[in-house]
Each structure stands twice: as C-alpha cells, then as structure tokens.
Amino acid sequence: MSALSSYRHLFGLSGAGYVIAAYLARLPLAMSQMGTLLLVAGASGSYGAGGAAAGAMAVTTAIFSPVAGALTDRIGQRPVLVVQAVTGTVTLVALVLLARAEVAWPVLAVVAAVAGAFLPQVGTMARVRWRELAAPRRDRMRLVTAAFSYEGAADEASFVIGPAAVGVVVALASPGASLLAAAVLLGVFGLVFALHPTAALVTGTDRAARHTPAPLLTPLLIGLTTGQLLVGMVFGSVQTGTTVLATQAGQPGLAGVLHGTLGVGSVLAGLTLVLLPPRWHLADRLPVFAGLLALLAVPLLVVDTLPALTVVLVVLGLAIAPYTITIFSLCEKVMPARRLGAAMTLLAAATSLGYAAGSSSAGALADLGGHTAAYAVTAGAGVLALVLALGLRPSLGRARRELPDAGA
C-alpha cells in the first residue's frame, strides 16, 4: 500500500473535516509563546520582560499538560478539552487587553502563565483518538502507523507555520493581533475538536479501573520521556545557534526562517515513515534514528555561512520526525490504554522543557564561543539520544511480546 493510499484510508475513518479542525486547533500552541514574547516586550519596552512572560507560559504548559492528559484518561477528552479551549481563549484575549491597558509586565506574565496552563496538546489527544478509531480494524497496525506518522509531521509543520503566522500578522498589524488570531483559532477549532464525535471514543476509565490504576512512571516511559527532552534540546539549541549565526551575518531577521527549514526535512521524513516495512520493529528503529540524529548534527560544528546552514538544517530535520514518531509509537505500545493520555502529554511536556534547557544552555555557551559553541549542545543532545536508545534497547527487546510489529 502506498503512502497516499494509507493516509486516504486513515482520513476516511474520521472525515476530512476532523483532520482540518485538529490541525488548526494545534496552531495556537505554536503561536502563543512567540506572540506573548513580542506583545509583552512591546508593552513593557523590555525583551527581558517579554521573555519572562513567554517562559512562564511555556513552563505552565509543560507542567499542566500531563495533568490534563491524566484527566482525559479518567473522565474522557471532551470535558477537559472544552474547559481548555474556553479558558485558554479567554485568557489570551485578556492578555492582549491588559497589555493595551499598560498594566505592569509581572501581571502580564501571570496571565500568560494561566493561559499556558490551558493550552491543549491537540496532537497528543489526536493520537489517542486514532488508536481508538483503528482498534476494530483488521489493518489496525498499518492504520496506527500512518496515524502516528501523520501526527508527527503535523506537529512539526505547526511549529513552522505557527511562528511564521505570528511574524506575518505582526508585520501587517501588531503582536496583539497575532495573539487574538491564536485565540480565535483556539476558540473555534479547539471547540470543534473537543466536541467532534471522535471525542466520544475516549470516555475515561470505568470505576473499577480507577481503583486499580496502572503505573504511569515506568522505567520505559521515563526513558522515552528523556528521549523527547533531548529532542527539545535539539530544537532549542538550534534556534539559539541559528539566531547567533544569522546575527553575525547581518541578517538577524532570517533566524526564524532558517530555523523553520529544520521542520521542512522533518515533515517530509515523517510523512514517508509509513512506507517502512512492518517487520522492522520499533525497538530496532529507535537506535538507528537516534544514530542519524547524532550523525547529522555534526556538520553544525563546522558550518559558517547561512546557505550552508540551510542545507545542514534541512538534512538534520530528516532524522528528527522519525526519531520522535518512533518514541510516541513505542509509548503507545508499552503503556496501558487507560494511561495513554497522561503518558503522551508527558512526552510533549518533556519536549517543551528540553527546548527551554537547550535554548538557555546554548545561549550561555554562545556568549563564550559563538554559534559553534551553541551548536555543541545540539551535537551533544544527539549523542545522548543515541546512548539512551542503545540503553533502552535491551528492555524493549524483553518487551518484544508487547511489540509484535512496527505498527505504531
């Protein structure tokens, strides 16, 4: 079966309307942090204040996403997502209005933190739904593989398109307008996603299961979460190093565009992952993709021009989505269904925390040694990802009976 026919079959399970709504509903998460940084920086006259507000939003998103995921496991997706969509929309609008009223920036940071706590992880929730949609099908394994490949690519694309959309709206209007656009997307498509009939497939655990909860923080999940944290460090350090190199080249405005090229290769690789043979087990894929991540990060240590950087980032992106998709697919395999929402949102939260760690550590090193020192964090994260994958391989091998094939 070709990739196109796999995706056509997959999308036929839910309908095109659901696929479109689920994609647009995830854009606010990708838009809000940059929009907040620009809004608060403009209102306060301080990029430090803007960074603090955006950081507060990122931290609360990382902390409360697993809490929301655990609630969806317990009571179902629909009530949790409705509350997130409504509250997130209201707080984003409030942030813009307060900024225009020139309130003190610490107040704006608090409101940004509240907004971050209610931004939904649509991609992770969609993965859980696809699993349930495919469950009764005879070709379930192929469908879930296609679903996780698509969702990985969609997440990557959203984090390219989201910041780009912020830049366009800011250029045409204002930072506040970009956050209002994110609020509209969340209020409309977030609610469509929350109320879609597929949400009824994830209704929460029954009363008996609630009294005998499955463990969440298993050694394998901790290992997979660490793997996602390392991916986040790759993203954060690449953004920092790219900003430094673009600034040195006299083109600081190109930093965001260059960083977006990382997502181009990642999206392409993610969409084609469905073509890999099912007999190639997930447990065997992880060290291979981690090794590619480590290998393809090495050229960053010698790149010194923007054209060369563009090529290196596109090629590096080819390893990112396969590695991330494999981690999420392994999570779907090793975690019981009634803890899957919490487990997957934990992976997403780890990515955000890794992004912050990678950005800050690369920034500190860049002050000492420029873009090359910043990219050393990227290369180091790749090496650690390989070491981690090799370390997890024996445990995943012993769990082979739970991983009968590569079907996500």
C-alpha positions in Angstrom: 0.0 0.0 0.0 1.4 3.4 -1.0 1.7 6.3 1.5 -1.0 8.2 -0.3 -3.5 5.3 0.0 -2.5 4.7 3.6 -3.4 8.3 4.5 -6.5 8.3 2.4 -7.7 5.2 4.3 -6.8 6.7 7.6 -8.6 10.0 7.0 -11.6 8.1 5.8 -12.1 6.9 9.4 -12.7 10.4 10.7 -13.5 12.6 7.7 -11.6 15.5 6.2 -13.4 18.0 8.5 -11.9 16.4 11.6 -8.4 16.3 10.1 -8.6 20.1 9.2 -10.0 21.1 12.6 -7.4 19.0 14.5 -4.6 20.7 12.6 -5.9 24.2 13.0 -6.6 23.6 16.7 -2.9 22.9 17.4 -1.7 26.2 15.9 -2.4 28.3 19.0 0.1 26.3 21.0 2.7 27.1 18.3 1.8 30.7 18.1 1.2 31.8 21.7 4.7 31.8 23.1 6.2 34.0 20.3 3.2 36.2 20.3 3.4 36.7 24.0 7.1 37.5 23.9 6.5 40.2 21.3 3.4 41.6 22.9 4.9 41.9 26.4 8.2 43.2 25.1 6.4 45.9 23.1 4.2 46.8 26.0 7.0 47.0 28.6 9.9 48.1 26.4 11.9 45.1 27.7 12.8 41.9 25.9 13.6 40.5 29.3 10.1 41.0 30.4 8.8 39.5 27.2 11.0 36.5 27.6 9.9 36.1 31.2 6.2 36.1 30.2 6.8 33.7 27.3 8.8 31.5 29.6 6.1 31.5 32.2 3.6 30.3 29.6 6.0 27.6 28.4 6.6 26.3 32.0 2.9 26.1 32.9 2.1 24.4 29.6 4.8 21.8 30.4 3.5 21.3 34.0 -0.2 21.2 33.4 -0.3 19.3 30.1 0.3 15.9 31.8 -2.3 16.8 34.4 -4.9 17.5 31.6 -3.8 14.2 29.9 -4.4 12.3 33.1 -7.8 13.8 33.4 -8.7 12.8 29.9 -7.8 9.2 30.9 -10.0 9.5 33.9 -13.1 11.4 32.6 -12.7 11.5 28.9 -11.3 14.1 26.4 -14.4 16.1 25.7 -15.0 17.9 29.1 -11.3 18.5 29.6 -10.8 20.0 26.1 -13.9 22.1 26.3 -12.6 23.7 29.5 -9.1 24.2 28.0 -10.5 25.7 24.8 -12.8 28.2 26.5 -10.4 29.2 29.3 -7.4 29.4 27.0 -9.3 31.6 24.6 -10.5 34.0 27.4 -7.0 34.3 29.0 -5.3 35.0 25.6 -7.8 37.8 24.9 -7.4 39.1 28.5 -3.6 39.2 28.0 -4.0 41.4 24.9 -6.5 43.7 26.6 -4.3 44.1 29.7 -1.2 44.8 27.6 -3.1 47.6 25.8 -4.2 48.9 29.2 -0.5 49.2 30.0 -0.6 47.1 33.2 2.7 46.1 34.8 4.5 43.3 33.0 4.6 41.0 36.0 0.8 40.9 35.8 1.0 40.1 32.1 3.4 37.3 33.0 0.9 35.8 35.5 -1.9 36.0 32.9 0.4 34.4 30.3 1.1 31.6 32.8 -2.6 31.0 33.3 -3.1 30.9 29.5 -0.2 28.4 29.2 -1.9 26.1 31.7 -4.9 25.8 29.5 -3.4 25.4 26.0 -4.4 22.0 24.9 -1.9 19.4 23.4 -4.1 18.6 20.4 -1.5 16.4 18.7 -1.3 14.0 21.6 -5.1 13.9 22.1 -5.4 13.1 18.4 -3.0 10.2 18.6 -5.1 8.7 21.3 -8.2 9.0 19.2 -6.6 7.5 16.1 -5.7 4.5 18.2 -9.3 4.0 19.2 -10.6 4.6 15.7 -8.3 1.9 14.3 -8.9 -0.6 17.1 -11.7 -2.6 15.5 -10.0 -2.7 12.0 -8.1 -5.8 10.7 -5.4 -3.5 9.4 -5.1 -1.7 12.7 -1.3 -1.8 12.8 -0.9 -0.1 9.4 -3.5 2.5 10.3 -1.9 3.4 13.6 1.5 3.6 11.9 0.0 6.0 9.3 -1.7 8.0 12.1 1.4 8.5 14.2 3.4 9.3 11.1 0.9 12.0 10.1 0.6 13.4 13.6 4.4 13.7 13.9 4.6 15.5 10.6 1.6 17.7 11.5 3.1 18.7 14.8 6.4 19.6 13.1 4.5 21.6 10.4 2.5 23.5 13.1 5.7 24.7 14.8 7.0 26.0 11.5 3.7 27.6 10.3 2.7 28.9 13.8 5.7 31.3 14.3 5.6 32.2 10.7 2.0 33.2 11.0 2.8 35.3 14.0 5.5 37.1 12.0 3.1 37.8 9.2 0.3 39.2 11.5 2.8 41.3 13.4 4.2 42.7 10.2 0.7 43.6 9.0 -0.9 44.6 12.3 0.6 44.1 15.8 1.7 41.5 18.3 -1.6 41.7 20.0 -3.4 40.8 16.7 -1.3 37.7 16.5 -2.5 36.5 19.9 -6.1 37.4 19.1 -5.7 35.3 16.0 -4.4 32.4 18.1 -7.4 33.0 20.5 -9.9 32.8 17.6 -8.3 29.6 16.3 -8.4 28.0 19.8 -12.0 29.2 20.5 -13.3 27.9 17.2 -11.3 24.9 16.1 -10.4 23.9 19.7 -14.1 23.6 20.5 -14.7 21.8 17.2 -12.0 19.3 18.1 -13.3 18.9 21.6 -16.9 18.4 20.5 -16.2 16.2 17.5 -17.9 12.7 17.6 -14.4 11.1 17.8 -14.0 12.5 21.3 -16.6 10.1 22.5 -14.2 7.3 21.8 -12.1 8.4 24.8 -14.6 8.4 27.6 -12.3 7.7 30.6 -11.7 4.6 32.7 -14.5 2.8 34.4 -14.9 2.9 38.2 -13.2 -0.4 38.8 -10.1 0.7 36.8 -9.9 3.9 38.7 -9.4 2.0 42.0 -6.6 -0.1 40.4 -4.7 2.4 38.3 -1.9 1.2 36.1 1.5 2.7 37.0 2.5 5.8 34.9 6.2 6.4 35.5 7.5 3.1 34.4 11.3 2.8 33.6 10.5 2.6 29.9 8.3 5.7 29.9 10.9 7.6 31.9 13.4 6.6 29.2 11.1 7.6 26.3 10.4 10.9 28.1 14.1 11.6 28.4 14.4 10.9 24.7 11.8 13.6 24.0 13.6 16.0 26.3 16.7 15.6 24.2 14.7 16.3 21.0 13.5 19.5 22.7 17.1 20.4 23.5 17.9 20.0 19.8 15.2 22.4 18.8 16.1 25.0 21.5 19.9 24.9 20.8 19.4 25.0 17.0 17.2 28.1 17.4 19.8 29.8 19.6 22.8 28.9 17.4 20.9 29.9 14.2 20.0 33.3 15.7 23.6 33.9 16.6 24.9 32.9 13.2 22.3 35.0 11.4 23.0 38.0 13.5 26.8 37.6 12.9 26.0 37.5 9.1 24.0 40.8 9.4 20.6 39.0 8.8 19.0 38.6 12.2 15.6 38.7 10.6 16.3 35.4 8.8 16.8 33.4 12.0 13.2 32.3 12.2 13.0 31.3 8.6 16.3 29.3 8.9 15.0 27.6 12.0 11.9 26.7 10.1 13.9 24.8 7.5 14.6 22.2 10.2 10.9 21.4 10.1 10.8 21.1 6.3 13.0 18.0 6.3 11.3 16.7 9.4 7.8 16.9 7.9 8.9 15.2 4.7 10.6 12.3 6.6 7.6 12.0 8.9 5.1 11.6 6.1 7.2 8.9 4.4 7.7 6.8 7.6 4.6 4.9 6.8 6.5 3.2 3.9 8.9 1.4 6.3 8.4 -2.4 6.4 6.3 -3.6 9.3 8.9 -6.3 10.1 11.3 -3.6 11.1 10.4 -3.4 14.8 10.1 -0.1 16.6 12.6 -1.3 19.2 15.2 -1.7 16.4 14.3 1.6 14.7 15.0 3.8 17.7 18.8 3.3 17.9 19.0 3.8 14.1 17.1 7.1 14.1 19.0 8.3 17.2 22.3 7.5 15.4 21.2 9.5 12.4 20.3 12.4 14.7 23.7 12.3 16.3 25.5 12.0 12.9 23.6 14.7 11.1 24.1 17.2 13.9 27.9 17.0 13.5 28.1 19.4 10.4 26.6 22.1 12.6 30.0 22.3 14.3 31.7 23.4 11.1 29.0 25.4 9.3 29.9 29.1 9.0 27.6 30.5 6.3 23.8 30.9 6.0 23.5 28.9 2.7 25.4 26.0 4.2 23.4 26.2 7.4 20.2 25.9 5.4 21.3 22.7 3.8 22.5 21.2 7.1 19.2 22.1 8.9 17.1 20.5 6.2 19.1 17.3 6.3 19.1 17.2 10.1 15.4 17.5 10.1 15.2 14.2 8.2 16.2 12.4 11.4 14.0 14.3 13.9 10.5 13.2 12.9 11.4 9.5 12.5 13.0 9.6 16.0 10.1 11.4 17.6 7.4 9.3 15.9 9.2 6.2 17.0 9.2 7.3 20.6 5.5 8.1 20.5 4.8 4.8 18.8 6.7 2.9 21.5 4.7 4.8 24.1 1.5 3.6 22.5 2.8 0.1 22.7 4.2 -0.1 26.2 1.6 1.9 28.1 -1.9 0.6 29.0 -4.7 2.4 27.2 -6.1 3.9 30.3 -2.9 5.8 31.0 -2.1 6.8 27.4 -3.3 10.4 27.5 -1.1 11.1 30.5 1.9 9.3 29.1 1.7 11.1 25.7 1.2 14.6 27.2 4.2 13.8 29.4 6.3 13.3 26.3 5.0 16.6 24.9 5.8 18.4 28.1 9.3 16.9 28.1 9.9 18.4 24.7 9.0 21.8 25.9 11.2 21.6 28.9 14.0 20.3 26.7 13.5 23.3 24.4 14.0 25.7 27.3 17.1 23.8 28.6 18.6 23.6 25.1 18.0 27.3 24.4 19.3 28.5 27.7 22.4 26.3 27.8 23.2 27.1 24.1 22.8 30.8 24.9 25.3 30.6 27.7 27.8 28.8 25.6 27.2 31.2 22.6 28.3 34.1 24.9 31.7 32.3 25.2 32.2 30.7 21.8 29.6 32.0 19.3 27.3 29.8 17.2 29.6 26.8 17.1 29.5 26.6 20.9 25.7 26.8 20.8 25.6 24.0 18.2 27.7 21.9 20.5 24.6 21.5 22.6 22.8 20.1 19.6 25.5 17.6 18.8 25.7 16.6 22.5 22.0 16.0 22.6 22.2 13.8 19.6 25.0 11.7 21.1 23.0 11.4 24.4 19.9 10.3 22.3 22.0 7.5 20.8 23.4 6.4 24.1 19.9 6.4 25.6 18.4 4.4 22.7 21.1 1.8 23.0 20.5 1.6 26.7 16.8 1.2 26.3 17.2 -1.5 23.6 17.6 -4.5 25.9 14.4 -3.5 27.9 12.5 -3.0 24.7 13.8 -6.3 23.4 12.5 -8.1 26.5 9.1 -6.4 25.9 9.1 -7.8 22.4 5.9 -9.7 23.1 4.2 -6.3 23.6 5.9 -5.0 20.4 4.9 -7.7 17.9 5.5 -5.4 14.9 6.3 -1.8 14.0 2.7 -0.8 13.8 2.9 2.3 16.0 
